[in-house]
Amino acid sequence: MKPTLVVLAAGLGSRYGSLKQMDRVGPSGETIIDYSVYDALRAGFGKAVFIIRRDIEAEFREVFAGRLGGRIAIETVFQELDDLPSGFRVPAGRTKPWGTSHAVLMAAPKVREPFAVINADDFYGRDAFVRMAGFLGGLTVSDARFSVVGYGLRSTLSAHGSVARGVCEVGPDGLLTGIIERTRIERDGETVVDRSVEGLPLVLPESTVVSMNFWGFTPLYFERARAAFAEFLRVRGEDPKAEMYIPLVVNDMVKNGRATVAVLPTAARWFGVTYREDKPRVMAELEALVRAGEYPRVLWK
């Protein structure tokens, strides 16, 4: 049973200014998604489920259908504001998506096997996919053993503004004990600080382990996520900016003993495009990897 790759590609990209999921950054016009699928195939994944919005469907299919079709089984699902449990409605003024946990729920009808979740605009590296595939390959569909790839904070910062990262608390056994969303992490001279709380900057060691939203789950995740999302809507559903993130579900399951989460270390180098100004660095990093022989210059031949 090969694992499935679930790709979160429905985000608005407000800080980037365009549909960065489809921006061409590779030496032969590849997107970051292309590299993720390429690495997933090499690692042994058997299917990719893309979560997108209906208003970008035509553009998405134009970019990806031709070059990925026939290489890996592809499914497309939609994250829409009105896709809510019975009894709930979209509040007036709501335009933001409901968050990453809601997005993953959209993939539930297409996923019957252990699966990984990634962002469309993050480059995770081959080693990360190999480690995740190895972990998922040892699971059954009903296992309550999950995982997350852990990266060092220093390599995940942007020189062009603050970033949001899930700071991982890791026990001596390598299992996650909790994850805290830090939403305004940036450099301040020689240090790295989080300014999420106004007037209370928190200094973070550069070695801090963070999640870049590369998760490994079994379908058991969907059951808990549905219940958590309904509770979220009851409590915060009228807040037009509130979002339900994956770590909220994970934290609840870990705290209540419903699941364990292994933090998978990786030698892979992460990079991504939070801001448009990050694009030249991403292009340079990919060119360097091609020159080093990690990837062919033309990814899909």
C-alpha positions as YAML, in Angstrom:
chain: A
units: angstrom
residues:
- id: 1
  name: MET
  ca: [0.00, 0.00, 0.00]
- id: 2
  name: LYS
  ca: [1.67, 3.18, -1.19]
- id: 3
  name: PRO
  ca: [1.10, 6.39, 0.79]
- id: 4
  name: THR
  ca: [-0.72, 9.37, -0.68]
- id: 5
  name: LEU
  ca: [0.55, 12.95, -0.91]
- id: 6
  name: VAL
  ca: [-1.99, 15.66, -0.03]
- id: 7
  name: VAL
  ca: [-0.96, 19.10, -1.34]
- id: 8
  name: LEU
  ca: [-2.41, 22.25, 0.22]
- id: 9
  name: ALA
  ca: [-2.73, 24.57, -2.77]
- id: 10
  name: ALA
  ca: [-5.82, 26.65, -1.96]
- id: 11
  name: GLY
  ca: [-4.15, 29.48, -0.05]
- id: 12
  name: LEU
  ca: [-4.65, 33.08, -1.15]
- id: 13
  name: GLY
  ca: [-0.97, 34.04, -1.02]
- id: 14
  name: SER
  ca: [-1.74, 37.56, 0.22]
- id: 15
  name: ARG
  ca: [1.84, 38.37, 1.23]
- id: 16
  name: TYR
  ca: [3.19, 37.07, -2.08]
- id: 17
  name: GLY
  ca: [0.78, 38.98, -4.29]
- id: 18
  name: SER
  ca: [-0.20, 36.26, -6.77]
- id: 19
  name: LEU
  ca: [-0.81, 32.53, -7.19]
- id: 20
  name: LYS
  ca: [2.62, 31.45, -5.96]
- id: 21
  name: GLN
  ca: [1.57, 27.79, -6.20]
- id: 22
  name: MET
  ca: [1.99, 28.13, -9.97]
- id: 23
  name: ASP
  ca: [4.96, 30.47, -10.16]
- id: 24
  name: ARG
  ca: [7.78, 29.03, -12.28]
- id: 25
  name: VAL
  ca: [11.01, 28.91, -10.30]
- id: 26
  name: GLY
  ca: [12.96, 25.96, -11.73]
- id: 27
  name: PRO
  ca: [15.60, 26.28, -14.48]
- id: 28
  name: SER
  ca: [13.19, 24.84, -17.05]
- id: 29
  name: GLY
  ca: [10.02, 26.51, -15.80]
- id: 30
  name: GLU
  ca: [9.15, 24.10, -12.99]
- id: 31
  name: THR
  ca: [7.06, 25.09, -9.97]
- id: 32
  name: ILE
  ca: [7.85, 24.04, -6.41]
- id: 33
  name: ILE
  ca: [4.93, 21.60, -6.68]
- id: 34
  name: ASP
  ca: [6.74, 19.86, -9.54]
- id: 35
  name: TYR
  ca: [9.75, 19.20, -7.31]
- id: 36
  name: SER
  ca: [7.57, 17.95, -4.46]
- id: 37
  name: VAL
  ca: [5.77, 15.47, -6.72]
- id: 38
  name: TYR
  ca: [9.08, 14.40, -8.27]
- id: 39
  name: ASP
  ca: [10.56, 13.72, -4.81]
- id: 40
  name: ALA
  ca: [7.38, 11.97, -3.67]
- id: 41
  name: LEU
  ca: [7.48, 9.64, -6.67]
- id: 42
  name: ARG
  ca: [11.12, 8.78, -5.98]
- id: 43
  name: ALA
  ca: [10.27, 8.07, -2.35]
- id: 44
  name: GLY
  ca: [7.42, 5.68, -3.22]
- id: 45
  name: PHE
  ca: [4.21, 7.72, -2.98]
- id: 46
  name: GLY
  ca: [1.45, 6.41, -5.24]
- id: 47
  name: LYS
  ca: [-1.09, 9.23, -5.52]
- id: 48
  name: ALA
  ca: [-1.34, 13.01, -5.17]
- id: 49
  name: VAL
  ca: [-4.47, 14.82, -3.97]
- id: 50
  name: PHE
  ca: [-4.44, 18.55, -4.67]
- id: 51
  name: ILE
  ca: [-6.64, 20.82, -2.57]
- id: 52
  name: ILE
  ca: [-7.43, 23.96, -4.56]
- id: 53
  name: ARG
  ca: [-10.17, 26.59, -4.96]
- id: 54
  name: ARG
  ca: [-12.67, 26.43, -7.78]
- id: 55
  name: ASP
  ca: [-11.68, 29.88, -9.03]
- id: 56
  name: ILE
  ca: [-8.14, 28.66, -9.83]
- id: 57
  name: GLU
  ca: [-9.16, 25.27, -11.24]
- id: 58
  name: ALA
  ca: [-8.72, 26.16, -14.93]
- id: 59
  name: GLU
  ca: [-5.28, 27.70, -14.39]
- id: 60
  name: PHE
  ca: [-4.20, 24.83, -12.15]
- id: 61
  name: ARG
  ca: [-5.19, 22.18, -14.68]
- id: 62
  name: GLU
  ca: [-3.51, 24.11, -17.49]
- id: 63
  name: VAL
  ca: [-0.22, 24.14, -15.60]
- id: 64
  name: PHE
  ca: [-0.17, 20.64, -14.10]
- id: 65
  name: ALA
  ca: [-2.52, 18.24, -15.87]
- id: 66
  name: GLY
  ca: [-0.32, 17.72, -18.91]
- id: 67
  name: ARG
  ca: [3.02, 17.22, -17.26]
- id: 68
  name: LEU
  ca: [1.93, 15.23, -14.20]
- id: 69
  name: GLY
  ca: [-0.79, 13.12, -15.81]
- id: 70
  name: GLY
  ca: [0.38, 9.54, -16.36]
- id: 71
  name: ARG
  ca: [3.28, 9.89, -13.91]
- id: 72
  name: ILE
  ca: [1.23, 9.65, -10.72]
- id: 73
  name: ALA
  ca: [-2.46, 9.17, -9.94]
- id: 74
  name: ILE
  ca: [-3.99, 12.63, -9.44]
- id: 75
  name: GLU
  ca: [-7.14, 13.72, -7.62]
- id: 76
  name: THR
  ca: [-8.39, 17.29, -7.23]
- id: 77
  name: VAL
  ca: [-10.69, 18.50, -4.45]
- id: 78
  name: PHE
  ca: [-11.91, 21.96, -3.53]
- id: 79
  name: GLN
  ca: [-11.75, 23.98, -0.34]
- id: 80
  name: GLU
  ca: [-14.71, 26.33, -0.24]
- id: 81
  name: LEU
  ca: [-16.00, 28.60, 2.52]
- id: 82
  name: ASP
  ca: [-19.48, 27.06, 2.49]
- id: 83
  name: ASP
  ca: [-18.28, 23.46, 2.85]
- id: 84
  name: LEU
  ca: [-19.34, 23.28, 6.51]
- id: 85
  name: PRO
  ca: [-20.95, 20.72, 8.83]
- id: 86
  name: SER
  ca: [-24.74, 20.72, 9.01]
- id: 87
  name: GLY
  ca: [-26.12, 23.56, 11.12]
- id: 88
  name: PHE
  ca: [-23.35, 26.05, 10.38]
- id: 89
  name: ARG
  ca: [-23.17, 28.93, 7.90]
- id: 90
  name: VAL
  ca: [-20.56, 31.33, 6.56]
- id: 91
  name: PRO
  ca: [-20.71, 34.52, 8.65]
- id: 92
  name: ALA
  ca: [-21.12, 37.88, 6.95]
- id: 93
  name: GLY
  ca: [-17.80, 39.36, 5.91]
- id: 94
  name: ARG
  ca: [-15.90, 36.06, 5.89]
- id: 95
  name: THR
  ca: [-13.46, 35.84, 2.95]
- id: 96
  name: LYS
  ca: [-10.51, 33.96, 4.51]
- id: 97
  name: PRO
  ca: [-10.29, 30.17, 4.07]
- id: 98
  name: TRP
  ca: [-11.07, 28.19, 7.22]
- id: 99
  name: GLY
  ca: [-7.49, 27.03, 7.64]
- id: 100
  name: THR
  ca: [-5.26, 24.05, 7.01]
- id: 101
  name: SER
  ca: [-7.20, 21.51, 9.09]
- id: 102
  name: HIS
  ca: [-10.39, 22.33, 7.17]
- id: 103
  name: ALA
  ca: [-8.43, 22.00, 3.91]
- id: 104
  name: VAL
  ca: [-7.16, 18.53, 4.81]
- id: 105
  name: LEU
  ca: [-10.73, 17.43, 5.59]
- id: 106
  name: MET
  ca: [-11.64, 18.14, 1.96]
- id: 107
  name: ALA
  ca: [-9.31, 15.29, 0.92]
- id: 108
  name: ALA
  ca: [-11.01, 12.69, 3.13]
- id: 109
  name: PRO
  ca: [-13.21, 11.15, 0.37]
- id: 110
  name: LYS
  ca: [-10.09, 10.53, -1.75]
- id: 111
  name: VAL
  ca: [-7.78, 9.10, 0.91]
- id: 112
  name: ARG
  ca: [-7.99, 5.54, 2.24]
- id: 113
  name: GLU
  ca: [-4.33, 4.97, 3.12]
- id: 114
  name: PRO
  ca: [-1.61, 6.61, 5.26]
- id: 115
  name: PHE
  ca: [-0.88, 10.04, 3.82]
- id: 116
  name: ALA
  ca: [1.42, 13.03, 4.01]
- id: 117
  name: VAL
  ca: [0.35, 16.68, 3.95]
- id: 118
  name: ILE
  ca: [2.54, 19.44, 2.47]
- id: 119
  name: ASN
  ca: [2.26, 23.07, 1.44]
- id: 120
  name: ALA
  ca: [2.34, 23.82, -2.27]
- id: 121
  name: ASP
  ca: [4.83, 26.66, -1.90]
- id: 122
  name: ASP
  ca: [7.47, 24.96, 0.27]
- id: 123
  name: PHE
  ca: [10.48, 23.03, -1.03]
- id: 124
  name: TYR
  ca: [11.10, 20.23, 1.47]
- id: 125
  name: GLY
  ca: [13.95, 18.26, -0.11]
- id: 126
  name: ARG
  ca: [14.35, 14.64, -1.16]
- id: 127
  name: ASP
  ca: [15.50, 13.36, 2.24]
- id: 128
  name: ALA
  ca: [12.33, 14.65, 3.90]
- id: 129
  name: PHE
  ca: [10.15, 12.67, 1.49]
- id: 130
  name: VAL
  ca: [12.24, 9.54, 1.93]
- id: 131
  name: ARG
  ca: [11.94, 9.74, 5.72]
- id: 132
  name: MET
  ca: [8.22, 10.41, 5.58]
- id: 133
  name: ALA
  ca: [7.58, 7.57, 3.11]
- id: 134
  name: GLY
  ca: [9.57, 5.21, 5.34]
- id: 135
  name: PHE
  ca: [7.48, 6.18, 8.36]
- id: 136
  name: LEU
  ca: [4.13, 5.91, 6.57]
- id: 137
  name: GLY
  ca: [5.11, 2.58, 5.02]
- id: 138
  name: GLY
  ca: [5.12, 0.99, 8.47]
- id: 139
  name: LEU
  ca: [1.55, 2.03, 9.35]
- id: 140
  name: THR
  ca: [-1.89, 0.52, 9.00]
- id: 141
  name: VAL
  ca: [-4.88, 2.71, 8.14]
- id: 142
  name: SER
  ca: [-6.10, 2.63, 11.76]
- id: 143
  name: ASP
  ca: [-2.77, 3.47, 13.42]
- id: 144
  name: ALA
  ca: [-2.72, 6.44, 15.80]
- id: 145
  name: ARG
  ca: [0.97, 7.05, 15.09]
- id: 146
  name: PHE
  ca: [1.53, 10.29, 13.21]
- id: 147
  name: SER
  ca: [4.66, 12.24, 12.27]
- id: 148
  name: VAL
  ca: [5.99, 15.65, 11.34]
- id: 149
  name: VAL
  ca: [9.25, 16.59, 9.64]
- id: 150
  name: GLY
  ca: [11.31, 18.90, 11.86]
- id: 151
  name: TYR
  ca: [13.56, 21.64, 10.47]
- id: 152
  name: GLY
  ca: [16.00, 23.96, 12.23]
- id: 153
  name: LEU
  ca: [14.53, 27.45, 12.60]
- id: 154
  name: ARG
  ca: [17.62, 29.20, 11.21]
- id: 155
  name: SER
  ca: [17.07, 27.73, 7.74]
- id: 156
  name: THR
  ca: [13.39, 28.69, 7.54]
- id: 157
  name: LEU
  ca: [13.57, 32.47, 7.95]
- id: 158
  name: SER
  ca: [12.98, 35.10, 5.28]
- id: 159
  name: ALA
  ca: [15.17, 38.15, 4.80]
- id: 160
  name: HIS
  ca: [12.10, 40.07, 3.61]
- id: 161
  name: GLY
  ca: [9.70, 39.94, 6.55]
- id: 162
  name: SER
  ca: [8.31, 37.92, 9.42]
- id: 163
  name: VAL
  ca: [7.19, 34.31, 9.06]
- id: 164
  name: ALA
  ca: [4.80, 31.98, 10.88]
- id: 165
  name: ARG
  ca: [6.21, 28.71, 12.17]
- id: 166
  name: GLY
  ca: [4.98, 25.86, 14.32]
- id: 167
  name: VAL
  ca: [7.52, 25.60, 17.15]
- id: 168
  name: CYS
  ca: [7.85, 21.96, 18.16]
- id: 169
  name: GLU
  ca: [8.31, 20.78, 21.73]
- id: 170
  name: VAL
  ca: [10.10, 17.43, 21.50]
- id: 171
  name: GLY
  ca: [10.49, 14.85, 24.25]
- id: 172
  name: PRO
  ca: [13.65, 12.77, 24.83]
- id: 173
  name: ASP
  ca: [12.00, 9.91, 22.94]
- id: 174
  name: GLY
  ca: [11.72, 12.03, 19.79]
- id: 175
  name: LEU
  ca: [7.95, 12.38, 20.11]
- id: 176
  name: LEU
  ca: [6.10, 15.67, 19.90]
- id: 177
  name: THR
  ca: [4.77, 16.89, 23.25]
- id: 178
  name: GLY
  ca: [3.21, 20.05, 21.80]
- id: 179
  name: ILE
  ca: [3.40, 22.59, 19.00]
- id: 180
  name: ILE
  ca: [2.93, 26.34, 19.33]
- id: 181
  name: GLU
  ca: [2.05, 28.57, 16.39]
- id: 182
  name: ARG
  ca: [4.41, 31.58, 16.38]
- id: 183
  name: THR
  ca: [3.11, 34.01, 13.76]
- id: 184
  name: ARG
  ca: [5.66, 36.86, 13.68]
- id: 185
  name: ILE
  ca: [9.14, 35.35, 13.73]
- id: 186
  name: GLU
  ca: [11.94, 37.53, 12.37]
- id: 187
  name: ARG
  ca: [15.57, 38.43, 12.84]
- id: 188
  name: ASP
  ca: [16.43, 41.27, 15.20]
- id: 189
  name: GLY
  ca: [20.13, 41.92, 14.78]
- id: 190
  name: GLU
  ca: [21.95, 38.78, 15.87]
- id: 191
  name: THR
  ca: [18.91, 37.14, 17.43]
- id: 192
  name: VAL
  ca: [15.63, 35.63, 16.26]
- id: 193
  name: VAL
  ca: [12.46, 36.78, 17.98]
- id: 194
  name: ASP
  ca: [8.74, 36.13, 17.83]
- id: 195
  name: ARG
  ca: [6.58, 39.26, 18.08]
- id: 196
  name: SER
  ca: [3.20, 37.51, 18.12]
- id: 197
  name: VAL
  ca: [2.37, 39.17, 21.44]
- id: 198
  name: GLU
  ca: [2.62, 42.95, 21.20]
- id: 199
  name: GLY
  ca: [5.39, 44.35, 23.39]
- id: 200
  name: LEU
  ca: [6.64, 40.93, 24.48]
- id: 201
  name: PRO
  ca: [9.24, 39.72, 21.97]
- id: 202
  name: LEU
  ca: [10.29, 36.13, 22.64]
- id: 203
  name: VAL
  ca: [13.87, 35.19, 21.77]
- id: 204
  name: LEU
  ca: [14.07, 31.84, 19.96]
- id: 205
  name: PRO
  ca: [17.29, 29.82, 19.57]
- id: 206
  name: GLU
  ca: [18.17, 29.32, 15.91]
- id: 207
  name: SER
  ca: [18.35, 25.58, 16.56]
- id: 208
  name: THR
  ca: [14.66, 25.50, 17.54]
- id: 209
  name: VAL
  ca: [12.85, 22.66, 15.78]
- id: 210
  name: VAL
  ca: [9.93, 23.92, 13.71]
- id: 211
  name: SER
  ca: [7.23, 22.38, 11.58]
- id: 212
  name: MET
  ca: [6.91, 23.51, 7.98]
- id: 213
  name: ASN
  ca: [3.57, 21.70, 7.62]
- id: 214
  name: PHE
  ca: [4.97, 18.39, 6.38]
- id: 215
  name: TRP
  ca: [2.78, 15.96, 8.32]
- id: 216
  name: GLY
  ca: [2.23, 12.21, 8.22]
- id: 217
  name: PHE
  ca: [-1.21, 10.86, 9.16]
- id: 218
  name: THR
  ca: [-3.53, 7.91, 8.80]
- id: 219
  name: PRO
  ca: [-7.25, 8.29, 7.97]
- id: 220
  name: LEU
  ca: [-7.86, 8.29, 11.74]
- id: 221
  name: TYR
  ca: [-6.90, 11.98, 11.59]
- id: 222
  name: PHE
  ca: [-10.07, 12.83, 9.65]
- id: 223
  name: GLU
  ca: [-12.36, 11.54, 12.40]
- id: 224
  name: ARG
  ca: [-10.85, 13.77, 15.07]
- id: 225
  name: ALA
  ca: [-10.46, 16.75, 12.73]
- id: 226
  name: ARG
  ca: [-14.18, 16.72, 11.90]
- id: 227
  name: ALA
  ca: [-15.13, 16.86, 15.56]
- id: 228
  name: ALA
  ca: [-12.54, 19.56, 16.27]
- id: 229
  name: PHE
  ca: [-13.74, 21.70, 13.37]
- id: 230
  name: ALA
  ca: [-17.36, 21.56, 14.53]
- id: 231
  name: GLU
  ca: [-16.25, 22.67, 18.00]
- id: 232
  name: PHE
  ca: [-14.13, 25.43, 16.44]
- id: 233
  name: LEU
  ca: [-17.18, 26.71, 14.53]
- id: 234
  name: ARG
  ca: [-19.29, 26.71, 17.67]
- id: 235
  name: VAL
  ca: [-16.73, 28.78, 19.57]
- id: 236
  name: ARG
  ca: [-15.10, 30.98, 16.91]
- id: 237
  name: GLY
  ca: [-17.21, 30.57, 13.79]
- id: 238
  name: GLU
  ca: [-18.40, 34.19, 13.82]
- id: 239
  name: ASP
  ca: [-14.84, 35.56, 13.86]
- id: 240
  name: PRO
  ca: [-14.15, 36.46, 10.19]
- id: 241
  name: LYS
  ca: [-10.40, 35.90, 10.56]
- id: 242
  name: ALA
  ca: [-10.22, 32.80, 12.77]
- id: 243
  name: GLU
  ca: [-8.65, 29.70, 11.20]
- id: 244
  name: MET
  ca: [-8.47, 26.05, 12.23]
- id: 245
  name: TYR
  ca: [-4.85, 24.91, 11.90]
- id: 246
  name: ILE
  ca: [-3.55, 21.34, 11.77]
- id: 247
  name: PRO
  ca: [-1.49, 21.81, 14.98]
- id: 248
  name: LEU
  ca: [-4.67, 22.53, 16.96]
- id: 249
  name: VAL
  ca: [-5.97, 19.05, 16.13]
- id: 250
  name: VAL
  ca: [-2.57, 17.45, 16.68]
- id: 251
  name: ASN
  ca: [-2.09, 19.13, 20.06]
- id: 252
  name: ASP
  ca: [-5.49, 17.93, 21.22]
- id: 253
  name: MET
  ca: [-4.80, 14.33, 20.17]
- id: 254
  name: VAL
  ca: [-1.36, 14.31, 21.81]
- id: 255
  name: LYS
  ca: [-2.62, 15.92, 25.02]
- id: 256
  name: ASN
  ca: [-5.47, 13.44, 25.36]
- id: 257
  name: GLY
  ca: [-3.41, 10.37, 24.45]
- id: 258
  name: ARG
  ca: [-5.26, 9.73, 21.19]
- id: 259
  name: ALA
  ca: [-2.10, 9.76, 19.06]
- id: 260
  name: THR
  ca: [1.66, 9.99, 19.14]
- id: 261
  name: VAL
  ca: [3.60, 12.18, 16.73]
- id: 262
  name: ALA
  ca: [7.19, 11.30, 15.81]
- id: 263
  name: VAL
  ca: [9.38, 14.29, 14.91]
- id: 264
  name: LEU
  ca: [11.37, 13.15, 11.88]
- id: 265
  name: PRO
  ca: [14.78, 14.82, 11.60]
- id: 266
  name: THR
  ca: [15.99, 15.52, 8.08]
- id: 267
  name: ALA
  ca: [19.20, 16.52, 6.37]
- id: 268
  name: ALA
  ca: [17.16, 18.21, 3.64]
- id: 269
  name: ARG
  ca: [17.35, 21.96, 3.14]
- id: 270
  name: TRP
  ca: [14.01, 23.79, 3.23]
- id: 271
  name: PHE
  ca: [13.26, 26.95, 1.27]
- id: 272
  name: GLY
  ca: [10.09, 28.66, 0.16]
- id: 273
  name: VAL
  ca: [8.40, 31.76, -1.20]
- id: 274
  name: THR
  ca: [6.59, 33.58, 1.59]
- id: 275
  name: TYR
  ca: [7.28, 36.93, -0.12]
- id: 276
  name: ARG
  ca: [7.82, 37.77, -3.78]
- id: 277
  name: GLU
  ca: [11.32, 38.93, -2.87]
- id: 278
  name: ASP
  ca: [12.13, 35.35, -1.82]
- id: 279
  name: LYS
  ca: [11.83, 34.13, -5.42]
- id: 280
  name: PRO
  ca: [15.43, 34.90, -6.57]
- id: 281
  name: ARG
  ca: [16.82, 32.92, -3.65]
- id: 282
  name: VAL
  ca: [14.56, 29.95, -4.44]
- id: 283
  name: MET
  ca: [15.62, 30.01, -8.08]
- id: 284
  name: ALA
  ca: [19.29, 30.13, -7.07]
- id: 285
  name: GLU
  ca: [18.85, 27.24, -4.63]
- id: 286
  name: LEU
  ca: [17.20, 25.09, -7.29]
- id: 287
  name: GLU
  ca: [19.89, 25.92, -9.84]
- id: 288
  name: ALA
  ca: [22.53, 24.87, -7.30]
- id: 289
  name: LEU
  ca: [20.76, 21.55, -6.69]
- id: 290
  name: VAL
  ca: [20.58, 20.92, -10.44]
- id: 291
  name: ARG
  ca: [24.29, 21.66, -10.83]
- id: 292
  name: ALA
  ca: [25.03, 19.30, -7.94]
- id: 293
  name: GLY
  ca: [23.18, 16.50, -9.76]
- id: 294
  name: GLU
  ca: [20.29, 16.26, -7.30]
- id: 295
  name: TYR
  ca: [17.73, 16.98, -10.04]
- id: 296
  name: PRO
  ca: [17.78, 16.94, -13.85]
- id: 297
  name: ARG
  ca: [17.74, 20.33, -15.55]
- id: 298
  name: VAL
  ca: [14.46, 19.37, -17.23]
- id: 299
  name: LEU
  ca: [12.45, 17.71, -14.49]
- id: 300
  name: TRP
  ca: [9.78, 16.05, -16.63]
- id: 301
  name: LYS
  ca: [10.98, 14.52, -19.90]
...
